[in-house]
Amino acid sequence: MSHVIRGLLVAMGSTLFLFGGAHSHARPAPLGVPGQLPLHLFTEKGLPEEAIGLSVAVLNTRESPDPVRWLGHRSEQAMNPASTVKLITTRAAWSILGPDYRHRTQFLTTGRLAAGRLRGPLYLRGGGDPKLVVEDIEEIVLSLRSAGVRHIEGDLILDATRFAEPIADPNAFDGMGYKPYNVTPYAAMLNFKAVRVRVTTTAAGKLRGEIDPALSGLRLRLALKRVRGGCSRNQVQLISKPNIIEATGRMGRACSAFESYLAVYDHDQFAHRLFSATWRAAGGSFVGKVRSGRTPDHARLLLDWVSPRPLHELVADINKLSNNPMARTLFLNVSAEAGGPGTRADAQERVKSWLLTQNLHFPEMVLDNGSGLSRLDRIAPKNLTRLLVQAMRGPGAQEWLDTLPAAGLEGTLRRRLKDGAVTGRAWVKTGTLEGVRAYSGYVRTETGHWVAFSAIINHPNAVVGGPSLEAFVKWLVETL
């Protein structure tokens, strides 16, 4: 994975350990579970007890993960879980689509191909791939050229009809539609509809900027004031205009590089600019425009692109890096792949129906768009924990565990839970919204027991609860 793509994944939103740890076959110590949870870890930060929801399931063994004891505080109260709701989306997709499922993107035409010239439109029929990135586009271009296409003398028509969900306003959540985490789902989404803007200082002390990936007709204008000091002095704003990204503000003279990620254009314009730039860079010509449309039934297939990434890799990206556009796209694909219309409403019903097949009845659950980037989502901490317990049953438990970030080592936990007692002993999905902080995942305790847990804070001052959540995970590791 390239540095740019990894950075994009982080903007939107290792060492792996065996399920049982280094001593997975050793018998755990006798179970001595305390009768109460340490609410003081939260209340001492000024958070009231009614703002906290905790659910802990102490599991039996790896072979029999049914809980031997439940502990909880307001565990059946419906709360906003923020991005921990991605566990619902990814687990449902894992089961409904299968961990080895791969997305397909097709290129078709109704035109005539002769002597390397395609006279007529090129249809890109989106398959709802959540991670169709620039490296894939480069491979697709080479494959099309290998199929004899050198010059495209027609329009690029984006067929995103796999999803019937109306394209959402990226500004709707917080007014910052230029942030990559706000990119809305689209069945023909390319490279998360985002670019990296990087500004570096040359050996001569001059500033040099680049946009990655390159988009046709888009350039970077630097209007930065140099000031004394290093990167801590940076105050850079990126302003997106029709054909220019302008970097304004200030940058420290001793700062070697600055980079940020920006969502630009709508999906159609972004796809056209990226595809045409990549096509021309490979030596071809492309004179058409871009428009949306449905692929005619009589169109001929030029290329059936199968993603190099199975679903379990995409789920790991979503859970480790809390990638919102990927989660929202996968959510709609739960509907579309089953023959549904590819809408949120249909996806919601299919996820609820799947939960019932697992004997998981969550009557309080509100599942808005599958990513947690919503003020509407609700679930009880105990039900989120029940989902985690269910995921440990049967084959694939280890692979599922590996989709969560390991404490202190990777993803959203790379800089969290770095206490020596916790690092490598917890696998936790995080959730963060204004007024919400949440952790949900698994712990391997020092006595050898497995624990599934969910901890949610809903309070205007929830931000102060971040250290409390970390302390709670440490308590689980050292106490249970």
C-alpha positions, 0 to 999 in steps of 0.5 A: 500500500502506498504512503498516499493511500495509507494517508488517505485511509487515515484521513478518513476516519503490524504485529498480529497476535494469535487468538489465544496469545502466546499461551493460547492452549494454557488453562486460564487462571480460576475466574475471580470476577469483581462484582462492580465496574470501576465507575470512578474512572469516569466520574472522577473526570466530572462525568455523571454516571448517567452519561456512561454505558458499560458492558463486559462479557467474561468469556469461557474459553476459546473453544466455548466463548459463551459468557460465564458472567456479564457485568454492566452499568446502564448496559441496556440504555440506547446510546450514540456509539459513534464509529463503534457502530462500524462493527455492526456494518463490517460484521454483517457484511463479513457474514452476508458477503463472505470474507473472500468476496471481491468487488468488480468494476466493468468497462464497456462500450457501444462504440467501434474499436479499430486500429487502437481507436475507440470511437464511441463512449466508454462506460465505467460500471461501478461495482461499489468498490469501497477502495478503488484507488489510483494504483488500481486505475493505473492497472486498469489503464494498462489492461485496457491498452493491452486489450487494444485501446490506445485512443478514446474518442468518446465520453466517459460515462459513469454508471453508478446505478448499482446504488439507488440511494441519492447522493448525499450532501457532503456538507450535511454533517458538519459543514466541512464537505472538503474533509475526506471523512465526509466523502459520501458513497458512490458506486463508481467512487475512485480514490475516495474522491480525495487528493494529498497536497504536499509542500516541501522545502528544497535544499535551496530553501524554496517551497515546492508543492504537489498534488497526488494523484494528479488530476487533469486540469488541477494545479496547486498554487502556493501563497504561503508566508515563511516564518521562523520556527519549525512545523509547529508554526504552520498554519496552512489553509487549503482552498479548493477552486475549480482548477486550483488548490490554493495553499495560504497561511504560514509555514515554518522555515525549519519545517521540511514538509507539510501535507494534508488531504482534501476532497475535491469536485463531485464524484463524476468530475473527480473520476473524469480528471483522474482517469483522463490524467492516468490515461494520458500519462500512459501515452494515450489520448482522450478527448471526451467529456464525463457524464452519468448514465446507465450502461446499455444492455447491448454494450460490449465488455472490454474489461472486467476488473476484479479487486485485488483486495478480498473483503476481509482486507477492506474490513480491516481498513474500515475497523483499524482506520475508522474509514467512513466512506468505505463503511458507508459504501460497504453498507449500501453494497450489503443491499445491492449485492443481494439484489436490493436497490442499494439504499440505506433503508434496504441495507438497514433492513437486511442488517437487522434481518441478518442479526435475527438469524444470529439470535441477536434482537436489537429493538433499540438499534438505529443504524443510519448510514453504517459508518457512525458519522451520524447523530441518529445512531443508537445501540445499547452497549450490551447489544454491541457486546453481544455482537462481539461475542457472536463473532467469536463463535465458529471458524474465522474468529482469529481473522475477525479479531485481526480486523481490529487495531491492536492496542498501542500498535496500529490504526486508531490505537497506534498512539493510544493504550501504550501502557505496557500492561495493555499493548498487544492485549486489547483489540478495540474499535474506537468511536469519536464524535462531539459529545461521544467517546466509545471503545468496543472490542476484546481484551486478553487478560493477564490471567488468560481470560478473554473479555468482550466489552463496550464502553460508551460516553454520551455527554457534552464534555465526553472528550474528558473521558478519553483517558478514562476509557484507556484506564478502563481497558487497563482495568479489564486486563489487570483485574479480570 
